[in-house]
Amino acid sequence: MLSIDSYAAITGNDVIEKLRQIAKPLQGMKVVHVNSTRIGGGVAEILHKMVPLMNDLGLDTHWEVLQGNAEFYQCTKGFHNAIQGNPVHLPESLLKAYEQTNAENAEMLRPALEDADIVIIHDPQPAPLLKHFPDRKGKWIWRCHIDASRPYRPVWKYLRSFLTDYDASIWSLSDFAQPLPHPQYLIPPSIDPLSDKNVDLEMKEIRETRERFELDPERPLITQISRFDRFKDPVGVVQAYRLAKRFTHGLQLVLAGGGATDDPEGDAVLNEVYEAAASDPDVHILLLPADAHRTINALQRMSDIVLQKSTKEGFGLTVTEALWKGRPVIGGNTGGIRLQVINHHTGFLVSTPEGAALRTRYLLNHRDLMEDMGSKARQYVRDNFLLTRHIAEYFNLMVLLSDGHADRVEL
């Protein structure tokens, strides 16, 4: 069984003791998380560890997942794109499928949700569930993991109608928060330092991973780990690699990732990446299964530089993971990446393939600076973005809502 005490060696005993103190008034509270996928994406990764740790701290915590068809996921992918600013037209048939799917799931989930003390609804997919629980017992929170700073207004107006009756909402950054008639709170995401994706690895395992993918240890390697999603800009990463390679002999690129069960666009984006790579033997496009956590860990550790050249990003847990491993990150100057990549300290922020190529060349020619950035990066994550901090902030919010202090706004 996963125990919160296991984290003391990383965070220190004081952090664990404070977390237990915060959890004391919440003992036995029934908490239910709801999202749209159990496999793929940062939300699922967080919940896989957060739920058992909440239980270890004395809460009665559960995780429920929506069941939907292709039309439902096509619609919710449209929501995701629209919230991040793309003008998206969603036909009435898709909106009807979205609402009908939530109505059907509400009936299936009624025993789990109706008597819960706290329900945390993650992202737009399950947002309409609230309207099907007029006699709910507890407090319902909508948790937005998406960059909603400049949403496409017609779609946001439609989604907002499902959000106004929530008791609170949680956002990753203040820039993302949209006006809603309830208290709003800021809680950035986190990584689990003891997960297979982040735990220390022996050099033997890293070497075996390098050999499996035929990567040359004598040549520089840059890597981006992410779903094949246009907002992650994998084609732009290939362009940056080509520009940097003109001046960096033997440069290698790894683009590694998979899909999520609630993302129907992944195959099309993957084909665009293959076309951009044009059979370059030094571009390694790796399709990894959802449980390839140790492989991802090894790829990040063997890389000289990790990229996350997103054009929109809610937070970017792959950035956090790379920083935790002491790797400088070249990231898109957007969203939650700005919260993690501190220019000239933990990496560089860029807006174009040309900028990414320039910073790649610069770092590869200044190895001492890379080491200094890597050291600062790991400490920055330890101080700000570990799972223990994330759980503590959720608990603080639960205490506030349970004690009737919902009029307090944290923005």
C-alpha positions as CSV (number, residue, x, y, z in Angstrom):
1,M,0.0,0.0,0.0
2,L,1.3,3.5,-0.9
3,S,2.2,5.4,2.2
4,I,2.7,9.1,2.7
5,D,5.7,8.3,5.0
6,S,7.6,7.1,2.0
7,Y,8.0,10.7,0.9
8,A,9.8,11.9,4.1
9,A,13.2,11.0,2.6
10,I,12.6,13.6,-0.2
11,T,10.5,16.3,1.5
12,G,11.7,16.0,5.1
13,N,9.7,14.8,8.1
14,D,8.3,18.3,8.8
15,V,6.4,18.3,5.5
16,I,4.8,15.0,6.2
17,E,3.8,15.9,9.8
18,K,2.2,19.1,8.6
19,L,0.2,17.2,6.0
20,R,-1.0,14.8,8.7
21,Q,-2.1,17.8,10.8
22,I,-4.1,19.3,7.9
23,A,-5.7,15.9,7.3
24,K,-6.9,15.5,10.9
25,P,-10.2,17.4,10.6
26,L,-11.0,15.6,7.3
27,Q,-10.8,12.0,8.7
28,G,-13.5,9.8,7.1
29,M,-14.6,12.4,4.6
30,K,-15.8,10.9,1.3
31,V,-14.1,12.5,-1.6
32,V,-14.7,11.6,-5.3
33,H,-12.6,12.6,-8.3
34,V,-14.2,12.4,-11.7
35,N,-12.5,12.7,-15.1
36,S,-12.7,11.3,-18.6
37,T,-9.8,8.8,-18.8
38,R,-7.9,6.5,-16.6
39,I,-5.0,6.2,-19.0
40,G,-3.0,9.0,-20.7
41,G,-2.5,12.6,-19.8
42,G,-1.4,14.4,-16.7
43,V,-4.7,14.3,-14.8
44,A,-4.8,10.5,-14.8
45,E,-1.2,10.3,-13.8
46,I,-1.8,12.6,-10.8
47,L,-4.9,10.8,-9.7
48,H,-3.3,7.4,-9.8
49,K,-1.1,8.5,-6.9
50,M,-3.1,11.2,-5.2
51,V,-6.2,9.0,-4.5
52,P,-4.3,6.2,-2.6
53,L,-2.3,8.8,-0.7
54,M,-5.5,10.6,0.4
55,N,-6.8,7.3,1.6
56,D,-3.6,6.7,3.5
57,L,-4.1,10.0,5.2
58,G,-7.6,9.0,6.5
59,L,-10.0,10.1,3.9
60,D,-12.4,7.9,2.0
61,T,-11.3,8.8,-1.6
62,H,-12.5,7.4,-4.9
63,W,-11.9,8.0,-8.6
64,E,-14.6,7.6,-11.2
65,V,-14.2,7.8,-15.0
66,L,-16.8,8.9,-17.6
67,Q,-17.8,6.4,-20.3
68,G,-18.3,8.0,-23.7
69,N,-18.5,7.3,-27.4
70,A,-16.6,8.8,-30.3
71,E,-19.0,11.7,-30.7
72,F,-18.6,12.6,-27.0
73,Y,-14.8,12.7,-27.3
74,Q,-14.9,14.6,-30.6
75,C,-17.0,17.2,-28.8
76,T,-14.8,17.4,-25.7
77,K,-11.6,17.7,-27.8
78,G,-13.3,20.6,-29.5
79,F,-13.9,22.1,-26.1
80,H,-10.3,21.7,-25.2
81,N,-9.2,23.4,-28.4
82,A,-11.7,26.2,-28.0
83,I,-10.8,26.9,-24.3
84,Q,-7.2,27.3,-25.5
85,G,-8.3,29.9,-28.0
86,N,-9.1,28.2,-31.3
87,P,-12.3,29.2,-33.1
88,V,-14.2,25.9,-33.0
89,H,-17.7,25.3,-34.4
90,L,-19.4,22.4,-32.6
91,P,-22.6,21.2,-34.3
92,E,-25.8,20.7,-32.3
93,S,-25.4,16.9,-32.8
94,L,-22.1,16.9,-30.9
95,L,-23.4,19.1,-28.1
96,K,-26.4,16.8,-27.8
97,A,-24.1,13.8,-27.5
98,Y,-22.1,15.6,-24.8
99,E,-25.1,16.4,-22.7
100,Q,-26.6,12.9,-23.2
101,T,-23.4,11.2,-22.2
102,N,-23.3,13.2,-19.0
103,A,-26.9,12.4,-18.3
104,E,-26.3,8.7,-18.7
105,N,-23.1,8.8,-16.6
106,A,-24.9,10.7,-13.9
107,E,-27.3,7.8,-13.4
108,M,-24.4,5.3,-13.3
109,L,-22.4,7.4,-10.8
110,R,-25.3,8.5,-8.6
111,P,-24.5,6.1,-5.8
112,A,-20.9,7.3,-5.7
113,L,-21.6,11.1,-6.0
114,E,-24.8,11.9,-4.3
115,D,-23.7,11.3,-0.7
116,A,-20.0,12.5,-1.2
117,D,-18.7,15.2,1.0
118,I,-16.4,16.6,-1.7
119,V,-16.7,16.0,-5.5
120,I,-13.9,17.2,-7.7
121,I,-14.8,17.4,-11.4
122,H,-11.8,17.6,-13.7
123,D,-12.0,19.7,-16.9
124,P,-15.0,20.1,-19.3
125,Q,-15.8,16.5,-20.0
126,P,-17.9,15.8,-16.8
127,A,-18.8,19.4,-16.1
128,P,-22.6,19.0,-16.7
129,L,-22.9,16.2,-14.1
130,L,-23.6,18.8,-11.4
131,K,-27.0,19.7,-12.9
132,H,-28.1,16.0,-12.4
133,F,-27.6,16.2,-8.6
134,P,-30.0,18.8,-7.2
135,D,-30.1,16.9,-3.9
136,R,-26.4,16.5,-3.5
137,K,-25.0,16.3,0.0
138,G,-21.6,17.8,-0.3
139,K,-19.6,20.5,-2.0
140,W,-18.7,20.3,-5.7
141,I,-15.5,21.8,-7.2
142,W,-14.7,22.2,-10.8
143,R,-10.9,21.8,-11.5
144,C,-9.6,23.3,-14.8
145,H,-6.3,22.0,-16.0
146,I,-6.4,23.9,-19.3
147,D,-5.0,27.3,-20.3
148,A,-8.3,29.2,-20.4
149,S,-6.8,32.7,-20.5
150,R,-8.3,33.5,-23.9
151,P,-11.1,31.1,-24.6
152,Y,-13.2,31.1,-27.8
153,R,-16.1,33.0,-26.4
154,P,-19.1,31.2,-28.0
155,V,-17.9,27.8,-26.7
156,W,-16.9,29.2,-23.3
157,K,-20.4,30.8,-22.9
158,Y,-21.9,27.4,-23.5
159,L,-19.6,25.7,-21.0
160,R,-20.0,28.4,-18.4
161,S,-23.7,27.6,-18.1
162,F,-22.7,24.3,-16.5
163,L,-20.1,25.8,-14.2
164,T,-21.9,28.6,-12.4
165,D,-23.5,26.4,-9.7
166,Y,-20.3,24.8,-8.5
167,D,-19.3,25.7,-5.0
168,A,-15.7,26.6,-6.1
169,S,-13.3,26.2,-9.0
170,I,-9.5,25.5,-9.1
171,W,-7.1,26.9,-11.7
172,S,-3.4,26.3,-12.3
173,L,-2.5,30.0,-12.8
174,S,-4.3,33.3,-12.1
175,D,-4.1,34.2,-15.8
176,F,-6.2,31.2,-16.6
177,A,-9.2,32.0,-14.3
178,Q,-12.4,33.2,-15.9
179,P,-15.1,35.1,-14.0
180,L,-17.5,32.7,-12.3
181,P,-19.9,33.4,-9.4
182,H,-18.1,31.4,-6.8
183,P,-14.8,31.3,-4.9
184,Q,-11.8,30.5,-7.2
185,Y,-8.5,29.0,-6.0
186,L,-5.0,28.5,-7.4
187,I,-3.5,25.1,-7.1
188,P,-0.7,24.2,-9.6
189,P,-0.3,20.5,-10.5
190,S,2.5,18.3,-9.3
191,I,4.6,15.2,-9.9
192,D,5.2,12.2,-7.8
193,P,8.9,11.9,-7.1
194,L,8.5,8.2,-6.2
195,S,6.7,7.1,-9.3
196,D,8.3,5.0,-12.0
197,K,8.5,8.1,-14.2
198,N,10.5,10.1,-11.6
199,V,12.4,7.7,-9.3
200,D,16.2,7.5,-9.6
201,L,17.4,4.9,-12.1
202,E,20.5,2.9,-12.3
203,M,22.9,3.6,-15.2
204,K,22.4,0.0,-16.4
205,E,18.7,0.7,-17.1
206,I,19.4,4.0,-18.8
207,R,22.0,2.3,-21.0
208,E,19.7,-0.5,-22.0
209,T,17.0,2.0,-22.9
210,R,19.5,3.9,-25.1
211,E,20.6,0.7,-26.8
212,R,17.0,-0.4,-27.4
213,F,16.2,2.8,-29.4
214,E,19.7,2.9,-31.1
215,L,20.7,6.2,-29.6
216,D,24.4,7.1,-29.8
217,P,25.8,8.0,-26.3
218,E,28.6,9.9,-28.0
219,R,26.4,12.5,-29.7
220,P,24.1,15.2,-28.2
221,L,20.5,14.3,-27.6
222,I,17.4,16.6,-27.3
223,T,14.1,15.1,-26.4
224,Q,10.4,16.1,-26.2
225,I,8.0,13.9,-24.3
226,S,4.3,14.6,-25.0
227,R,1.1,13.4,-26.6
228,F,1.0,14.0,-30.3
229,D,-1.1,17.1,-30.1
230,R,-0.9,20.3,-32.2
231,F,-0.7,22.5,-29.1
232,K,2.5,20.6,-28.1
233,D,4.0,21.6,-31.5
234,P,6.0,18.5,-32.4
235,V,6.4,19.7,-36.0
236,G,7.9,22.9,-34.6
237,V,10.3,20.7,-32.6
238,V,11.5,18.9,-35.7
239,Q,12.0,22.3,-37.4
240,A,14.1,23.5,-34.4
241,Y,16.2,20.4,-34.5
242,R,16.9,20.9,-38.2
243,L,18.1,24.4,-37.6
244,A,20.2,23.5,-34.6
245,K,21.8,20.5,-36.4
246,R,23.3,22.8,-39.0
247,F,25.7,24.0,-36.3
248,T,25.7,21.0,-34.0
249,H,27.4,18.0,-35.5
250,G,25.6,14.7,-34.9
251,L,22.6,16.1,-33.0
252,Q,19.8,13.5,-32.3
253,L,16.1,14.2,-31.6
254,V,13.6,12.0,-29.7
255,L,9.9,12.7,-29.9
256,A,8.3,10.2,-27.6
257,G,4.7,9.9,-26.5
258,G,1.4,8.2,-27.0
259,G,-2.2,9.1,-27.0
260,A,-5.1,9.5,-24.5
261,T,-8.4,7.7,-24.8
262,D,-10.2,11.0,-24.9
263,D,-8.1,12.5,-27.7
264,P,-9.3,11.6,-31.2
265,E,-6.8,13.8,-33.1
266,G,-3.6,12.1,-32.2
267,D,-3.2,9.9,-35.3
268,A,-3.5,12.9,-37.6
269,V,-0.9,14.9,-35.7
270,L,1.4,11.8,-35.7
271,N,1.2,11.6,-39.5
272,E,2.2,15.3,-39.7
273,V,5.3,14.6,-37.5
274,Y,6.3,11.6,-39.7
275,E,6.0,13.8,-42.8
276,A,8.1,16.6,-41.1
277,A,10.8,14.1,-40.1
278,A,11.2,12.9,-43.7
279,S,12.9,9.7,-42.7
280,D,15.8,11.4,-41.0
281,P,17.7,8.6,-39.2
282,D,18.5,10.9,-36.3
283,V,14.9,11.7,-35.6
284,H,13.5,9.0,-33.4
285,I,9.6,9.1,-33.2
286,L,8.7,6.7,-30.4
287,L,5.1,5.5,-29.8
288,L,5.1,4.4,-26.2
289,P,2.3,2.6,-24.3
290,A,0.6,4.4,-21.5
291,D,2.6,2.4,-18.9
292,A,6.1,3.2,-20.3
293,H,6.9,5.3,-17.3
294,R,10.5,4.0,-16.7
295,T,11.3,4.3,-20.4
296,I,10.2,8.0,-20.3
297,N,12.3,8.4,-17.1
298,A,15.4,7.0,-18.8
299,L,14.9,9.0,-22.0
300,Q,14.7,12.2,-20.0
301,R,17.8,11.3,-17.9
302,M,19.9,10.4,-21.0
303,S,19.0,13.7,-22.8
304,D,21.2,16.7,-22.7
305,I,18.2,19.1,-23.1
306,V,14.5,18.5,-22.8
307,L,12.1,20.6,-24.9
308,Q,8.4,21.3,-24.4
309,K,7.8,23.7,-27.3
310,S,4.0,24.0,-26.6
311,T,2.0,26.9,-28.1
312,K,-0.6,26.4,-25.4
313,E,0.0,24.6,-22.1
314,G,-2.2,24.2,-19.0
315,F,0.9,23.3,-16.9
316,G,3.2,20.8,-18.6
317,L,4.1,18.0,-16.2
318,T,6.8,16.8,-18.6
319,V,8.6,20.0,-17.9
320,T,8.3,19.3,-14.2
321,E,9.6,15.8,-14.7
322,A,12.6,17.0,-16.7
323,L,13.5,19.7,-14.2
324,W,13.3,17.2,-11.4
325,K,15.9,15.1,-13.2
326,G,18.3,18.1,-13.3
327,R,17.8,18.8,-17.0
328,P,17.5,22.4,-18.4
329,V,14.2,22.8,-20.3
330,I,13.6,24.9,-23.4
331,G,9.9,25.5,-23.3
332,G,7.2,27.5,-25.1
333,N,6.6,30.9,-23.6
334,T,3.1,30.1,-22.6
335,G,0.8,28.9,-19.8
336,G,2.1,26.8,-17.0
337,I,5.5,26.5,-18.6
338,R,6.2,30.1,-17.5
339,L,5.7,29.1,-13.9
340,Q,8.4,26.4,-14.2
341,V,11.0,27.6,-16.7
342,I,12.7,30.6,-15.2
343,N,14.7,32.2,-18.0
344,H,18.4,31.8,-17.6
345,H,17.9,29.8,-14.3
346,T,16.1,26.6,-15.0
347,G,16.0,26.9,-18.8
348,F,14.8,29.2,-21.6
349,L,11.5,30.3,-22.8
350,V,11.0,30.5,-26.6
351,S,8.3,31.4,-29.0
352,T,9.6,30.0,-32.4
353,P,11.5,27.1,-33.8
354,E,14.3,29.6,-34.5
355,G,14.4,30.6,-30.8
356,A,14.4,26.9,-29.7
357,A,17.3,26.2,-32.1
358,L,19.3,29.1,-30.9
359,R,19.0,28.2,-27.2
360,T,19.7,24.5,-28.0
361,R,23.0,25.5,-29.6
362,Y,23.9,27.9,-26.8
363,L,23.4,25.3,-24.1
364,L,25.2,22.5,-25.9
365,N,28.2,24.9,-26.2
366,H,28.0,25.9,-22.5
367,R,28.0,22.6,-20.5
368,D,28.9,24.3,-17.2
369,L,25.8,26.4,-17.5
370,M,23.7,23.3,-18.3
371,E,24.9,21.7,-15.0
372,D,24.1,24.9,-13.0
373,M,20.7,25.2,-14.5
374,G,20.0,21.5,-13.8
375,S,20.9,21.9,-10.1
376,K,18.6,24.9,-9.8
377,A,15.8,23.1,-11.7
378,R,15.7,20.1,-9.3
379,Q,15.6,22.3,-6.2
380,Y,12.9,24.5,-7.7
381,V,10.7,21.4,-8.2
382,R,11.4,20.1,-4.7
383,D,10.3,23.5,-3.3
384,N,7.2,23.9,-5.4
385,F,5.8,21.1,-7.5
386,L,5.8,17.8,-5.6
387,L,2.6,15.8,-4.8
388,T,2.8,16.4,-1.1
389,R,2.3,20.2,-1.6
390,H,-0.6,19.5,-4.1
391,I,-2.4,17.3,-1.6
392,A,-1.9,19.8,1.3
393,E,-3.5,22.5,-0.8
394,Y,-6.5,20.3,-1.7
395,F,-6.9,19.6,2.0
396,N,-6.8,23.3,2.9
397,L,-9.5,24.0,0.4
398,M,-11.6,21.1,1.7
399,V,-11.3,22.5,5.2
400,L,-12.3,26.0,4.0
401,L,-15.4,24.7,2.2
402,S,-16.4,22.3,5.0
403,D,-16.2,25.1,7.6
404,G,-18.4,27.4,5.7
405,H,-15.6,29.8,4.6
406,A,-16.5,29.6,0.9
407,D,-16.7,33.3,0.6
408,R,-12.9,33.5,0.8
409,V,-11.3,34.0,-2.7
410,E,-7.8,32.8,-3.4
411,L,-6.6,34.4,-6.6
